[in-house]
Amino acid sequence: MKESQKTPAWKHLTQVERLGEVLLRDGKLKLKQFAALMEDQLAMPEKRIGDLAVEKGYISQDELLDSLLRQIHVSRVVEASAKELALV
């Protein structure tokens, strides 16, 4: 596929969810909790969302690991599909 044929829609479809999005989608975080974590992260940019969520008691370490593994799996599937479609 030529560069000129790539549309923003393809870019959106091949974008991998960030961890916060995964936690929200899976129902492990409520939107209010996620917003609080985002504010915390602004004050402490060296901290990752998952670590902050565990520290605040929003999720367990096991839930964090599960979500990270799911995120990695999905990113590999998306990358393989994008390569197959010659999008990357």
Contact map, one row per residue, 1 for C-alpha under 8 A:
1110110000000000000000000000000000000000000000000000000000000000000000000000000000001110
1111110000000000000000000000000000000000000000000000000000000000000000000000000000000000
1111110000000000000000000000000000000000000000000000000000000000000000000000000000000000
0111111000000000000000000000000000000000000000000000000000000000000000000000000000000000
1111111000000000000000000000000000000000000000000000000000000000000000000000000000000000
1111111101100000000000000000000000000000000000000000000000000000000000000000000000000010
0001111111100000000000000000000000000000000000000000000000000000000000000000000000000000
0000011111110000000000000000000000000000000000000000000000000000000000000000000000000000
0000001111111000000000000000000000000000000000000000000000000000000000000000000000000000
0000011111111100000000000000000000000000000000000000000000000000000000000000000000000010
0000011111111110000000000000000000000000000000000000000000000000000000000000000000000000
0000000111111110000000000000000000000000000000000000000000000000000000000000000000000000
0000000011111110000000000000000000000000000000000000000000000000000000000000000000000000
0000000001111111000000000000000000000000000000000000000000000000000000000000011001000000
0000000000111111100000000000000000000000000000000000000000000000000000000000010000000000
0000000000000111110000000000000000000000000000000000000000000000000000100110010000000000
0000000000000011111011000000000000000000000000000000000000000000000000100010000000000000
0000000000000001111111000000000000000000000000000000000000000000000000100000000000000000
0000000000000000111111100000000000000000000000001100000000000000001100100000000000000000
0000000000000000011111110000000001000000000000001100000000000000000000000000000000000000
0000000000000000111111111000000000000000000000000000000000000000000000000000000000000000
0000000000000000111111111100000000000000000000000000000000000000001000100000000000000000
0000000000000000001111111111100000000000000000000000000000000000001000000000000000000000
0000000000000000000111111111111001000000000000000000000000000000000000000000000000000000
0000000000000000000011111111000000000000000000000000000000000000000000000000000000000000
0000000000000000000001111111100000000000000000000000000000000000000000000000000000000000
0000000000000000000000111111110000000000000000000000000000000000000000000000000000000000
0000000000000000000000111111110000000000000000000000000001100010000000000000000000000000
0000000000000000000000110111111011000000000000000000000001100000000000000000000000000000
0000000000000000000000010011111111000000000000000000000000000000000000000000000000000000
0000000000000000000000010000111111100000000000000000000000000000000000000000000000000000
0000000000000000000000000000011111110000000000000000000000000000000000000000000000000000
0000000000000000000000000000111111111000000000000000000001000000000000000000000000000000
0000000000000000000100010000111111111100000000000000000000000000000000000000000000000000
0000000000000000000000000000001111111110000000000000000000000000000000000000000000000000
0000000000000000000000000000000111111111000000000000000000000000000000000000000000000000
0000000000000000000000000000000011111111100000001001100000000000000000000000000000000000
0000000000000000000000000000000001111111110000001000000000000000000000000000000000000000
0000000000000000000000000000000000111111111000000000000000000000000000000000000000000000
0000000000000000000000000000000000011111111100000001000000000000000000000000000000000000
0000000000000000000000000000000000001111111111111001000000000000000000000000000000000000
0000000000000000000000000000000000000111111110000000000000000000000000000000000000000000
0000000000000000000000000000000000000011111110000000000000000000000000000000000000000000
0000000000000000000000000000000000000001111111100000000000000000000000000000000000000000
0000000000000000000000000000000000000000111111110000000000000000000000000000000000000000
0000000000000000000000000000000000000000100111110000000000000000000000000000000000000000
0000000000000000000000000000000000000000100111111011000000000000000000000000000000000000
0000000000000000000000000000000000000000100011111111000000000000000000000000000000000000
0000000000000000001100000000000000001100100000111111100000000000000000000000000000000000
0000000000000000001100000000000000000000000000011111110000000001000000000000000000000000
0000000000000000000000000000000000000000000000111111111000000000000000000000000000000000
0000000000000000000000000000000000001001100000111111111100000000000000000000000000000000
0000000000000000000000000000000000001000000000001111111111100000000000000000000000000000
0000000000000000000000000000000000000000000000000111111111111001000000000000000000000000
0000000000000000000000000000000000000000000000000011111111000000000000000000000000000000
0000000000000000000000000000000000000000000000000001111111100000000000000000000000000000
0000000000000000000000000000000000000000000000000000111111110000000000000000000000000000
0000000000000000000000000001100010000000000000000000111111110000000000000000000000000000
0000000000000000000000000001100000000000000000000000110111111011000000000000000000000000
0000000000000000000000000000000000000000000000000000010011111111000000000000000000000000
0000000000000000000000000000000000000000000000000000010000111111100000000000000000000000
0000000000000000000000000000000000000000000000000000000000011111110000000000000000000000
0000000000000000000000000001000000000000000000000000000000111111111000000000000000000000
0000000000000000000000000000000000000000000000000100010000111111111100000000000000000000
0000000000000000000000000000000000000000000000000000000000001111111110000000000000000000
0000000000000000000000000000000000000000000000000000000000000111111111000000000000000000
0000000000000000001001100000000000000000000000000000000000000011111111100000000000000000
0000000000000000001000000000000000000000000000000000000000000001111111110000000000000000
0000000000000000000000000000000000000000000000000000000000000000111111111000000000000000
0000000000000000000000000000000000000000000000000000000000000000011111111100000000000000
0000000000000001111001000000000000000000000000000000000000000000001111111110000000000000
0000000000000000000000000000000000000000000000000000000000000000000111111111000000000000
0000000000000000000000000000000000000000000000000000000000000000000011111111100000000000
0000000000000001000000000000000000000000000000000000000000000000000001111111110000000000
0000000000000001100000000000000000000000000000000000000000000000000000111111111000000000
0000000000000000000000000000000000000000000000000000000000000000000000011111111100000000
0000000000000000000000000000000000000000000000000000000000000000000000001111111110000000
0000000000000111000000000000000000000000000000000000000000000000000000000111111111000000
0000000000000100000000000000000000000000000000000000000000000000000000000011111111100000
0000000000000000000000000000000000000000000000000000000000000000000000000001111111110000
0000000000000000000000000000000000000000000000000000000000000000000000000000111111111000
0000000000000100000000000000000000000000000000000000000000000000000000000000011111111111
0000000000000000000000000000000000000000000000000000000000000000000000000000001111111111
0000000000000000000000000000000000000000000000000000000000000000000000000000000111111110
1000000000000000000000000000000000000000000000000000000000000000000000000000000011111110
1000000000000000000000000000000000000000000000000000000000000000000000000000000001111111
1000010001000000000000000000000000000000000000000000000000000000000000000000000001111111
0000000000000000000000000000000000000000000000000000000000000000000000000000000001100111
